[in-house]
Amino acid sequence: LVLLFTELPAPAGGQAVANQTVNTICNTFIDCSVFGHKCLASIAPYKYIAASQKVCRCEAENYAGGDCNTTTCVGGVSAPCNHHGECRYSDGSCACDTGWIGTGCTAQCPTSGGLVCSNFGTCVLSGAAGVCSCQGGRKGEAC
């Protein structure tokens, strides 16, 4: 018996990471190409995957990564990235939503008119708070 392993492309809603398919929608175990990942019920509130769909993930709920040895993102599986970002289950880091900053997307950036720093500055982390670093002589909380 000879088994051949090839890289599978990431299905819609999934992400390909370093020649591996991680956090992808699946139907059977054959759809999961990452060692340690199995086709299981979705446990985390994924932003782009329906709760009724199965995903390729680690069996242990608090672990992620290509070999299931990385703890999940800040907030755990029930509130990854504090509901203000998308957890990169490939390495346990957060990609924060616009207007949020910090390791676990815990600091909200000042806005004006729905624009972060009024589009006249950059949101930076100062202690545990998001603050604007204003440009062009602009001042104020949201520039």
N, C-alpha and C positions, 0 to 999 in steps of 0.2 A: 504494500500500500504506500503510495507516494502522495504527500500533501504539498500543494503549492500555495504560498501566501503572497498576495499582491495587495497593493494599496488600493483601498476603495475610495472613490470620491465622496465627499461629504454630501449627504442628501440636503434638500431644502431645509433650512432652519438649523443646520449643523455647521461645524467649523472644522476644517482640516488643519491639523497642527503637527508640524515636524514629521511629515510622512505617516501620520496616524490620523484616524478619524475619531474625534472625541465629541461627546454630547450630541450625537446624531439620532434622528428618529430611526426606529428599527421595528421589524416585525418578528424576526427570529434571531437566534444566536449567530447565525451565519452573517448577519448584517454588521456585526461588531468586530472590527479588525484590531482593536487595541488589547494587548495582553491584560487580563484581569477584568476587563469590562464585559458586562453581560447585558442582554436585552431585557430590561426590567421596567416596571411601572415607574412613571415619573414621580419623584418625591419632592423636588424643589419647584418653587413657582417660577418656571422659566418664562422669560418675556416673549419668546417667539415660538414656543412649543406648547400645544394644548395639553392640559392636565390629563386628558384621556389617552394620550399617545404614550407609547413605550419609547425609552431612550437607552442608548448604550451608556452605561455608567458603572461605577464601582459598586460592589455588593454592600460594602460598609457605607452607611449613610453619611458619615462625617469625613470621607476621604475622596480625593480627586486625583488628577494627574494621570499621565500615560501609564504608570505602573501602580496606581492607587496608593501611593505613599505620601501624598500631600494632603494636609488638612484642607477642608473647604474654605471658602471665602468668609470674611468677617460677617457675622450674622447667621452663619450655619446654613443648613438646608432649608429651614423654614422662612428665613428672611435674608437671603444672600445679598450682600452689599447694602444691607438695611433698606431694601426695596428702592434704592436710588441708583442702581447700576446693574450691569450684567456681569455675573460671575464667569470668569474664564476658568472652567473646570480643568483645563489642561495644566494650569500651574497654581490655581488657588488665588489669583489676583482679581481685582475689580476694575472694570471699565465703567467709570461713573457717568451718569446721565448729565446732560447739559445743566449747569447750575449747581452741581455738587462736586465736592473735592474731598480728598483724604483717602487713606489706605482702604477704609471700608465705606467710602462715600457718606461720611457722617456730618460733614460741614456744608451748609448751604451758602452759596455765594449771593451777595447782594444783587438785586435786580432793579431795573426801572423800566417801566413799559414792557415788561416781559423779556428784556434783554439783560444778560449777565454783564454787570459793570457798564451798563448803557452802551455796550460795544465800544467804549472809550478806555478800556483797561483790561487787565488780566486778573482773574481770580487766583489768589495764592492762599496757602494755608498759613495762618498765624496762630500758633498754639493749637487750639481745637476749633478755631473759627475760620470761615472763609472770608477774606477781605479783598478789596479791589486795590490793585496797584495801577493807579490812573496814568494816562499818557497825555502829552500835549498841554500841560498846565491845568488839566481838569482836577477838580477836588470834590470831596463829598463821599458819603458811604458808597454810592453806586456810580461815582464819577459824574 
